[in-house]
Amino acid sequence: MRFYLCFALRKERIRKDGTCTVFARFTYNKRRLELSTSVIIKPDQWDEVRQLVKEDAENAHSLNNRLKKVDTALHDTYNRLVSLGKDFNVDDIKNEYQGNRNSKGVLETFDYYLKTIENNIGHGYAYRTLKHYRVSRKKLAEFLKTQLRKKDHPISAIEYNFLNQFDMFLKAEYGVHQNTAWNYHKHLKRVMNLAISMGYIQKSPYSKFKTKLEQAKRDFLTKNELYLLESKEIELDRLAIVRDIFVFACYTGLAYSDISKLSKEHIQVRNDDNKWIIINRTKTKSQCSIPLFPNAIEIINRYTRYPEPLLKGRILPVASNQKLNSYLKELATICNINKNLTMHMARHTFATTVTLSNGVPIETVSKILGHKSLKITQIYARVLENKISEDMMLLQRKLGM
């Protein structure tokens, strides 16, 4: 594998004063990189054939000496890496030349971040967060292995092109949605910010590489579908329990992580003599105050004599989120509901079908859901066509039309 080096003028990047930078362009193992030599001249001062500054240019001798030193240094770097007898690529040549050979690896830094999350589970971080970051780390490691043929990559050498390649890899190899890719980038971006805090790098490459979060379609059950699910006779205890948990979520707006820890201490009788759920949300730590509907209380009472070893101190026998979502697929089939039932859909159903479509102000819904911003609630909430129709009919009556 031959190492090839040349110098070229970047005429497409002419400065306002009419000058350009001379770049060192080197190729190895079918990959090419460019490095700035910091030699800046006007286009008519460059000899493309000899790849030198023309002799009649000002400071030509000094500038050509600088180019010669860059040439010698890059060839020396290449020869030094060859002598080590290890596999390397153009990125390694660049890092060695720039003195980044001792730079922390991006996976090494990622592992440090994972350790930080792991040590703070229950103190600002949830185990689910750790699992998500581990998946992102795995995807990044696969990208380095398959695309760059490396076990790790200097975090100081990560640039726009690296992030763009990683983005294309995620979408091409795994077919991930734009929002899923955005999440992987969000995790890597936080690792890069950690690297800045620890002095590994000066600036995050994400200052130039931007990812967009697309507006996702939020599905929910209609009033008829929710009634169908509630009233359906289900013989299998396993599915009956899952149905109860899902319906309970539809009438409380609680996320799976909150229902899975719901205990008797979270059920309180307030000043209005009604039962409320008072709980701090797992995700945001914000407190939720949720008045309980009679059907939600009925579901709680249904499990008061349930075996305590199965309840584990909770008011409902909640299985893992993965199992619940799997069983909900069976439940949808049994109830002839042609939708992808998930526990999170119950939260959307509460926001849209149970509350907003029945005239509950969005500010109230936002408070019940435990959102810190009304904009977040607006993502969940949809005003249904029948609610628009009802509002317009009411307006017509007021106007005497």
C-alpha positions as CSV (number, residue, x, y, z in Angstrom):
1,M,0.0,0.0,0.0
2,R,1.6,3.2,-1.2
3,F,1.7,6.5,0.6
4,Y,1.3,9.4,-1.8
5,L,1.6,13.0,-0.9
6,C,1.1,16.2,-3.0
7,F,0.4,19.8,-2.4
8,A,-2.6,21.7,-3.9
9,L,-4.1,25.1,-3.8
10,R,-7.7,25.3,-2.6
11,K,-8.9,27.8,-5.2
12,E,-12.5,27.3,-4.3
13,R,-11.8,28.9,-0.9
14,I,-10.4,32.2,-2.0
15,R,-10.3,34.8,0.8
16,K,-11.6,38.4,0.5
17,D,-8.0,39.5,-0.1
18,G,-7.7,37.1,-3.1
19,T,-5.4,34.6,-1.3
20,C,-5.7,30.8,-0.9
21,T,-4.3,28.2,1.5
22,V,-1.9,25.5,0.3
23,F,-3.0,22.1,1.5
24,A,-1.0,18.9,1.9
25,R,-3.1,16.1,0.3
26,F,-2.0,12.5,1.2
27,T,-3.5,9.2,0.2
28,Y,-3.0,5.8,1.8
29,N,-4.9,2.6,1.5
30,K,-7.4,4.2,-0.9
31,R,-8.3,7.0,1.5
32,R,-7.4,10.6,1.3
33,L,-7.0,13.4,3.7
34,E,-6.0,17.0,3.5
35,L,-4.1,19.2,6.0
36,S,-3.5,22.9,5.9
37,T,0.1,23.9,5.6
38,S,-0.7,27.5,6.8
39,V,1.1,28.7,3.5
40,I,-1.2,31.4,2.1
41,I,-0.6,32.9,-1.4
42,K,-2.4,34.3,-4.4
43,P,-3.4,31.8,-7.1
44,D,-1.0,33.2,-9.7
45,Q,1.9,32.6,-7.3
46,W,1.4,28.8,-7.4
47,D,3.3,26.5,-9.7
48,E,0.9,23.5,-10.1
49,V,3.4,21.4,-12.0
50,R,6.2,21.7,-9.5
51,Q,3.8,22.1,-6.6
52,L,5.8,25.0,-5.2
53,V,5.5,28.7,-4.8
54,K,6.8,30.5,-7.8
55,E,10.3,31.9,-7.4
56,D,9.3,35.4,-8.2
57,A,6.7,35.5,-5.5
58,E,7.4,37.4,-2.3
59,N,9.0,35.2,0.4
60,A,9.0,32.3,-2.1
61,H,12.1,30.7,-0.6
62,S,10.8,30.8,3.0
63,L,7.4,29.5,2.0
64,N,8.8,26.6,-0.1
65,N,11.0,25.6,2.9
66,R,7.9,25.4,5.0
67,L,6.3,23.1,2.4
68,K,9.4,21.0,2.4
69,K,9.3,20.6,6.1
70,V,5.7,19.5,6.0
71,D,6.6,17.0,3.3
72,T,9.5,15.6,5.3
73,A,7.4,15.4,8.6
74,L,4.5,13.6,6.9
75,H,6.8,11.0,5.3
76,D,8.7,10.6,8.6
77,T,5.3,10.0,10.3
78,Y,4.3,7.4,7.7
79,N,7.6,5.6,8.0
80,R,7.4,5.6,11.9
81,L,4.0,4.0,11.8
82,V,5.2,1.4,9.3
83,S,8.1,0.5,11.6
84,L,5.6,-0.2,14.4
85,G,4.2,-3.1,12.4
86,K,0.6,-2.3,13.3
87,D,-2.3,-1.6,11.0
88,F,-3.0,2.1,10.5
89,N,-4.9,4.5,8.2
90,V,-4.8,8.1,7.0
91,D,-6.5,9.3,10.3
92,D,-3.6,7.7,12.3
93,I,-1.1,9.5,10.0
94,K,-2.9,12.8,10.6
95,N,-3.1,12.3,14.4
96,E,0.5,11.2,14.7
97,Y,1.6,14.2,12.6
98,Q,-0.4,16.6,14.7
99,G,0.7,15.1,18.0
100,N,-2.6,13.5,18.8
101,R,-1.2,10.0,19.3
102,N,-2.0,10.2,23.0
103,S,-5.4,11.6,22.4
104,K,-8.2,9.9,24.4
105,G,-10.4,7.6,22.2
106,V,-14.0,8.3,21.7
107,L,-15.0,4.9,23.0
108,E,-12.7,5.3,25.9
109,T,-14.4,8.6,26.8
110,F,-17.9,7.0,26.1
111,D,-17.0,4.3,28.6
112,Y,-16.1,6.9,31.2
113,Y,-19.5,8.6,30.7
114,L,-21.3,5.2,31.0
115,K,-19.5,4.6,34.3
116,T,-20.7,8.0,35.5
117,I,-24.3,7.1,34.7
118,E,-24.0,3.7,36.3
119,N,-22.6,5.2,39.5
120,N,-25.6,7.6,39.6
121,I,-28.5,5.3,39.0
122,G,-31.3,6.6,41.2
123,H,-29.6,9.9,41.7
124,G,-30.4,11.8,38.5
125,Y,-30.2,8.8,36.2
126,A,-32.5,5.8,35.5
127,Y,-31.3,2.3,34.5
128,R,-33.2,2.7,31.3
129,T,-31.0,5.7,30.4
130,L,-27.9,3.5,30.9
131,K,-29.4,0.9,28.6
132,H,-30.0,3.5,25.9
133,Y,-26.5,4.9,26.1
134,R,-25.0,1.3,25.9
135,V,-26.9,0.8,22.7
136,S,-25.5,4.0,21.3
137,R,-22.0,3.0,22.3
138,K,-22.5,-0.4,20.6
139,K,-23.6,1.3,17.4
140,L,-20.6,3.6,17.4
141,A,-18.2,0.7,18.0
142,E,-19.7,-1.1,15.1
143,F,-19.3,1.9,12.9
144,L,-15.6,2.2,13.8
145,K,-15.0,-1.5,13.2
146,T,-16.8,-1.9,9.9
147,Q,-16.3,1.5,8.3
148,L,-13.0,2.8,9.7
149,R,-11.5,-0.6,10.6
150,K,-10.5,0.7,14.0
151,K,-11.1,-0.4,17.6
152,D,-11.2,3.2,18.7
153,H,-10.8,6.7,17.3
154,P,-9.1,9.8,18.8
155,I,-11.8,12.0,20.1
156,S,-9.7,15.0,19.0
157,A,-9.8,13.8,15.4
158,I,-13.6,13.7,15.2
159,E,-14.8,16.2,12.6
160,Y,-17.9,17.0,10.5
161,N,-17.1,14.2,8.0
162,F,-16.9,11.6,10.8
163,L,-20.3,12.5,12.2
164,N,-21.8,12.6,8.7
165,Q,-20.4,9.1,8.0
166,F,-21.8,7.8,11.3
167,D,-25.2,9.3,10.5
168,M,-25.2,7.6,7.0
169,F,-24.1,4.4,8.6
170,L,-27.0,4.3,11.1
171,K,-29.6,5.0,8.3
172,A,-28.0,2.6,5.7
173,E,-27.1,-0.3,7.9
174,Y,-30.0,-0.2,10.4
175,G,-32.6,1.7,8.5
176,V,-33.2,3.9,11.6
177,H,-35.7,6.7,11.5
178,Q,-34.4,10.3,11.6
179,N,-35.5,10.7,15.2
180,T,-33.7,7.5,16.2
181,A,-30.5,8.7,14.6
182,W,-31.1,12.0,16.4
183,N,-31.1,10.1,19.7
184,Y,-27.8,8.4,18.9
185,H,-26.2,11.7,18.0
186,K,-27.6,13.2,21.2
187,H,-25.7,10.6,23.3
188,L,-22.5,11.1,21.3
189,K,-22.9,14.9,21.6
190,R,-23.0,14.6,25.4
191,V,-19.9,12.5,25.3
192,M,-18.2,15.2,23.2
193,N,-19.3,17.9,25.8
194,L,-17.8,15.7,28.5
195,A,-14.5,15.7,26.5
196,I,-14.6,19.5,26.4
197,S,-15.1,19.6,30.2
198,M,-12.2,17.2,30.7
199,G,-9.9,19.2,28.4
200,Y,-9.6,16.5,25.7
201,I,-10.9,18.8,23.0
202,Q,-11.5,22.6,22.7
203,K,-14.7,22.6,20.6
204,S,-17.4,20.1,19.8
205,P,-17.7,19.0,16.1
206,Y,-21.5,19.2,16.7
207,S,-21.2,23.0,16.4
208,K,-21.1,22.4,12.7
209,F,-22.9,19.1,12.3
210,K,-26.6,19.5,13.0
211,T,-29.3,16.9,13.3
212,K,-33.0,17.6,13.1
213,L,-35.8,16.1,15.1
214,E,-38.9,15.4,13.0
215,Q,-42.4,15.8,14.3
216,A,-43.5,12.2,15.1
217,K,-47.0,10.8,14.6
218,R,-48.5,10.2,18.1
219,D,-51.1,7.5,17.9
220,F,-53.9,7.0,20.5
221,L,-57.1,5.1,21.1
222,T,-60.4,6.7,20.1
223,K,-63.3,6.8,22.6
224,N,-64.9,3.7,21.0
225,E,-61.6,1.8,20.9
226,L,-61.0,2.5,24.6
227,Y,-64.5,1.3,25.5
228,L,-64.0,-1.8,23.4
229,L,-60.8,-2.6,25.3
230,E,-62.4,-1.9,28.7
231,S,-65.6,-4.0,28.1
232,K,-64.0,-7.0,26.3
233,E,-64.3,-10.3,28.2
234,I,-60.7,-11.7,28.4
235,E,-60.2,-15.3,29.6
236,L,-56.5,-15.3,29.8
237,D,-55.3,-13.9,33.2
238,R,-52.1,-12.7,31.7
239,L,-53.8,-10.6,29.1
240,A,-56.5,-9.4,31.5
241,I,-53.8,-8.0,33.8
242,V,-52.1,-6.3,30.9
243,R,-55.5,-4.8,29.8
244,D,-56.1,-3.5,33.3
245,I,-52.6,-1.8,33.5
246,F,-53.1,-0.3,30.1
247,V,-56.6,1.1,30.9
248,F,-55.3,2.4,34.2
249,A,-52.6,4.3,32.3
250,C,-55.2,5.7,29.9
251,Y,-57.1,7.2,32.9
252,T,-54.1,8.5,34.8
253,G,-51.7,9.5,32.1
254,L,-48.8,7.8,33.9
255,A,-45.8,6.5,32.0
256,Y,-44.7,2.9,32.4
257,S,-41.8,3.9,34.6
258,D,-44.2,5.6,37.1
259,I,-46.8,2.8,37.1
260,S,-44.1,0.2,37.7
261,K,-43.2,1.9,41.0
262,L,-46.7,3.0,42.1
263,S,-47.3,1.9,45.7
264,K,-49.9,2.5,48.4
265,E,-47.9,5.6,49.7
266,H,-48.6,7.3,46.4
267,I,-52.4,7.1,46.9
268,Q,-53.6,9.9,49.1
269,V,-57.0,11.4,50.1
270,R,-56.8,15.2,49.5
271,N,-59.0,18.1,50.7
272,D,-61.8,17.3,48.3
273,D,-62.1,13.9,50.1
274,N,-61.2,12.1,46.8
275,K,-58.3,9.8,46.1
276,W,-55.3,11.2,44.3
277,I,-52.0,9.9,43.0
278,I,-49.2,12.0,44.3
279,I,-45.9,10.9,42.7
280,N,-42.6,12.4,41.4
281,R,-42.1,11.4,37.7
282,T,-39.2,9.1,37.1
283,K,-38.1,11.0,34.0
284,T,-38.4,14.6,35.0
285,K,-38.5,14.4,38.8
286,S,-41.5,16.8,38.7
287,Q,-44.4,16.1,41.0
288,C,-47.7,14.9,39.5
289,S,-51.0,15.2,41.2
290,I,-53.6,13.1,39.5
291,P,-57.3,12.7,40.7
292,L,-58.4,9.1,40.4
293,F,-61.4,8.2,38.2
294,P,-63.8,5.5,39.7
295,N,-62.7,3.0,37.0
296,A,-59.0,3.5,37.9
297,I,-59.9,3.0,41.6
298,E,-61.8,-0.2,40.7
299,I,-58.7,-1.5,38.9
300,I,-56.6,-0.8,42.0
301,N,-59.1,-2.6,44.3
302,R,-59.1,-5.6,41.9
303,Y,-55.5,-6.3,43.0
304,T,-55.7,-5.6,46.8
305,R,-55.7,-9.4,47.5
306,Y,-53.2,-10.2,44.8
307,P,-50.2,-12.2,46.1
308,E,-47.7,-9.8,47.7
309,P,-44.6,-11.6,46.2
310,L,-46.0,-10.8,42.8
311,L,-46.9,-7.2,43.6
312,K,-43.5,-6.6,45.3
313,G,-44.9,-3.6,47.2
314,R,-46.7,-2.1,44.2
315,I,-50.4,-1.7,43.7
316,L,-50.4,-3.4,40.3
317,P,-48.6,-6.5,39.1
318,V,-46.5,-4.8,36.5
319,A,-44.2,-6.9,34.3
320,S,-41.3,-5.5,32.2
321,N,-42.1,-2.8,29.6
322,Q,-41.0,-5.2,26.9
323,K,-43.3,-7.9,28.0
324,L,-46.3,-5.6,28.4
325,N,-45.8,-4.2,24.9
326,S,-45.5,-7.7,23.5
327,Y,-48.8,-8.8,25.3
328,L,-50.5,-5.6,24.1
329,K,-50.0,-6.8,20.5
330,E,-52.1,-9.9,21.4
331,L,-54.6,-7.8,23.1
332,A,-55.1,-5.6,20.1
333,T,-55.7,-8.7,17.9
334,I,-58.3,-10.0,20.3
335,C,-60.1,-6.7,20.5
336,N,-59.9,-6.1,16.7
337,I,-58.0,-2.8,17.2
338,N,-55.8,-2.2,14.2
339,K,-53.2,-0.2,16.0
340,N,-49.7,-0.8,17.4
341,L,-50.6,-0.8,21.1
342,T,-47.8,0.2,23.5
343,M,-47.8,1.5,27.0
344,H,-46.8,4.9,25.8
345,M,-49.9,5.0,23.6
346,A,-52.0,5.0,26.8
347,R,-50.4,8.3,27.8
348,H,-51.3,9.8,24.4
349,T,-54.8,8.4,24.9
350,F,-55.2,10.1,28.2
351,A,-53.9,13.5,26.8
352,T,-56.1,13.3,23.7
353,T,-59.2,11.2,24.1
354,V,-59.8,11.3,27.9
355,T,-59.0,14.9,28.7
356,L,-58.5,17.4,25.9
357,S,-61.3,16.1,23.7
358,N,-63.6,16.4,26.7
359,G,-62.8,20.1,27.3
360,V,-60.1,19.8,29.9
361,P,-57.8,22.8,29.5
362,I,-54.4,22.0,28.1
363,E,-52.8,23.7,31.1
364,T,-54.5,21.2,33.4
365,V,-53.5,18.3,31.3
366,S,-49.9,19.5,31.2
367,K,-49.9,19.7,35.0
368,I,-51.3,16.2,35.4
369,L,-48.7,14.8,32.9
370,G,-45.9,16.4,34.9
371,H,-44.6,18.4,31.9
372,K,-42.3,21.3,32.6
373,S,-43.4,23.1,29.4
374,L,-46.7,23.5,27.6
375,K,-44.9,22.8,24.3
376,I,-44.3,19.2,25.4
377,T,-48.0,18.7,26.1
378,Q,-48.9,20.0,22.7
379,I,-46.8,17.2,21.1
380,Y,-48.9,14.6,22.9
381,A,-52.3,16.3,22.5
382,R,-54.6,16.4,19.5
383,V,-57.9,18.1,19.2
384,L,-60.2,15.5,17.6
385,E,-62.7,16.3,14.8
386,N,-65.7,15.5,16.9
387,K,-64.4,18.0,19.6
388,I,-64.0,20.7,16.9
389,S,-67.6,19.9,15.7
390,E,-69.0,20.2,19.2
391,D,-67.2,23.5,19.9
392,M,-68.5,24.9,16.6
393,M,-72.0,23.8,17.3
394,L,-71.8,25.5,20.7
395,L,-70.6,28.6,19.1
396,Q,-73.4,28.6,16.6
397,R,-76.0,28.3,19.5
398,K,-74.4,31.2,21.2
399,L,-74.5,33.3,18.0
400,G,-78.2,32.3,17.5
401,M,-77.4,30.7,14.1
